[in-house]
């Protein structure tokens, strides 16, 4: 089990490792969730996914209504003793089949929505990555990290993977404890350039 002292020592070592390669390297932060929400492609994707959800939800509502109606008929028939045991067994079996179909439709809808969202998000993030590459090259020795979790999105060539991870670990610790000046945040620049196109 990792103790607090060991964690602190580990962060101290990561900080020390980060000092050497990061001297002269600026760190910039990008909020990709905000970018996703604010770029035009993100807004279109959100609208498209919402429409897809509403269409599928409408179909599910119809199936759910039919299922409830059939359940009500069964319950009323049981109270009024309209059916013999065999008919009741068949009706309950049909109800269970309709219920399984509803659940299958729901699971299919969820999977389709998740796949569509992942596809749309990937397209946007792929395009954003190209913009981040350009921004990183233009700013020289700047390491671009995710604002919420310090995930590295672009690193100058002078940093090795180990250096990038050490800096990211140190910055991740800082993100949870320190204020960051706006000059280190490049989300607005990313959004502007993304919307401007290639």
C-alpha positions in Angstrom: 0.0 0.0 0.0 1.3 3.5 -0.9 1.7 5.7 2.2 1.3 9.4 2.1 5.0 9.8 2.8 5.9 7.5 -0.1 3.5 9.4 -2.4 5.0 12.7 -1.3 8.5 11.4 -1.8 7.5 10.0 -5.3 6.1 13.4 -6.2 9.3 15.1 -5.0 11.4 12.8 -7.2 9.1 13.4 -10.2 9.4 17.1 -9.6 13.2 16.9 -9.4 13.2 14.8 -12.6 10.9 17.3 -14.3 13.2 20.3 -13.4 16.1 19.3 -15.6 14.2 18.6 -18.9 11.6 21.2 -18.3 14.0 24.1 -17.9 13.0 26.5 -20.6 9.9 24.4 -21.4 6.7 26.2 -20.9 3.6 24.3 -20.0 0.2 25.2 -21.5 -3.1 23.8 -20.6 -6.1 23.0 -22.8 -9.7 22.1 -21.7 -10.8 19.6 -24.3 -14.3 19.2 -22.8 -14.9 22.9 -23.2 -13.4 22.8 -26.7 -15.7 19.9 -27.5 -18.7 21.9 -26.2 -17.8 25.1 -28.0 -16.5 24.2 -31.5 -19.0 24.3 -34.3 -18.4 20.6 -35.1 -19.1 19.8 -31.4 -22.4 21.7 -31.4 -23.4 19.9 -34.6 -22.5 16.6 -33.2 -24.4 17.3 -30.0 -27.5 18.3 -32.0 -27.2 15.1 -34.2 -26.8 12.9 -31.2 -29.7 14.5 -29.4 -31.9 14.0 -32.5 -30.8 10.4 -32.7 -31.6 9.9 -29.0 -35.0 11.4 -29.3 -36.0 9.2 -32.3 -34.9 6.1 -30.6 -36.5 7.1 -27.3 -39.8 7.7 -29.1 -39.7 4.1 -30.5 -38.9 2.8 -27.0 -41.8 4.8 -25.5 -44.2 3.1 -28.0 -42.9 -0.3 -27.0 -43.0 0.5 -23.3 -46.6 1.7 -23.7 -47.6 -1.5 -25.5 -45.9 -3.5 -22.8 -47.7 -1.6 -20.0 -51.0 -2.0 -21.9 -50.6 -5.7 -22.2 -49.6 -6.0 -18.5 -52.8 -4.1 -17.6 -54.9 -6.5 -19.7 -53.3 -9.5 -18.0 -53.9 -8.1 -14.5 -57.5 -7.2 -15.3 -58.1 -10.6 -16.7 -56.6 -12.3 -13.7 -58.9 -10.2 -11.4 -62.0 -11.0 -13.5 -60.9 -14.6 -14.0 -61.5 -14.4 -17.8 -58.8 -16.9 -18.8 -58.1 -20.5 -18.0 -54.6 -21.4 -16.6 -53.2 -22.3 -20.1 -54.3 -19.0 -21.6 -52.9 -17.1 -18.7 -49.6 -18.9 -19.0 -49.4 -18.1 -22.7 -50.2 -14.4 -22.1 -47.6 -14.2 -19.3 -45.0 -15.8 -21.6 -45.9 -13.3 -24.3 -45.5 -10.5 -21.8 -42.0 -11.8 -20.8 -41.1 -12.0 -24.5 -42.2 -8.4 -25.1 -40.3 -7.3 -22.0 -37.1 -9.0 -23.3 -37.6 -7.3 -26.7 -38.0 -3.9 -25.0 -34.7 -4.5 -23.1 -33.0 -5.7 -26.2 -34.1 -2.5 -28.1 -32.9 -0.4 -25.2 -29.5 -2.0 -25.1 -29.2 -1.7 -28.9 -30.1 2.0 -28.7 -27.6 2.6 -25.9 -24.8 0.8 -27.9 -25.7 2.8 -31.1 -25.7 6.1 -29.2 -22.4 5.3 -27.5 -20.8 4.3 -30.8 -22.1 7.4 -32.6 -20.9 9.6 -29.8 -17.4 7.9 -29.8 -17.2 8.3 -33.6 -18.2 12.0 -33.5 -15.8 12.7 -30.6 -12.9 11.0 -32.3 -13.4 13.1 -35.5 -13.3 16.3 -33.4 -10.4 15.2 -31.2 -8.4 14.1 -34.3 -8.9 17.5 -35.9 -8.1 19.3 -32.5 -4.9 17.2 -32.2 -3.7 18.6 -35.6 -4.5 22.2 -34.3 -2.6 21.5 -31.1 0.4 20.2 -33.0 0.4 23.5 -35.0 0.1 25.6 -31.8 2.8 23.5 -30.1 5.2 24.0 -33.0 4.5 27.7 -33.2 5.0 28.3 -29.5 8.3 26.5 -29.5 9.2 24.7 -26.3 5.7 24.3 -24.9 4.3 21.1 -23.4 0.5 21.1 -23.9 -1.4 19.2 -21.1 -5.0 18.5 -20.4 -6.3 21.1 -18.0 -8.3 18.6 -15.8 -5.9 15.7 -15.7 -2.5 16.8 -17.2 -2.7 14.3 -20.0 0.0 15.2 -22.5 -1.4 16.3 -25.9 1.7 17.8 -27.5 5.4 17.8 -26.5 8.5 19.5 -28.0 11.0 17.1 -29.5 13.6 17.9 -26.8 11.6 16.0 -24.2 11.7 12.3 -24.0 8.6 10.3 -23.1 9.9 9.9 -19.5 10.5 13.6 -19.3 6.9 14.3 -20.5 5.5 11.9 -18.0 7.5 13.4 -15.2 6.4 16.9 -16.1 2.8 15.7 -16.5 2.9 14.0 -13.0 4.2 17.2 -11.4 1.7 19.4 -13.3 -1.1 17.0 -12.3 -0.2 17.5 -8.7 -0.1 21.3 -9.2 -3.5 21.3 -11.0 -5.1 20.0 -7.9 -3.5 22.5 -5.6 -2.5 25.7 -7.4 -4.1 28.5 -9.4 -3.0 28.8 -13.0 -2.6 32.1 -14.8 -4.8 32.6 -17.9 -1.7 33.0 -20.1 -1.0 29.2 -19.6 -4.5 28.2 -20.9 -4.8 27.8 -24.7 -8.4 26.6 -25.0 -9.6 29.8 -26.5 -6.9 29.7 -29.1 -7.7 26.1 -29.9 -11.4 26.8 -30.3 -10.7 29.8 -32.6 -8.3 28.0 -34.8 -10.4 24.8 -34.9 -13.5 26.7 -36.1 -11.4 28.6 -38.6 -10.7 25.3 -40.4 -7.6 23.8 -42.0 
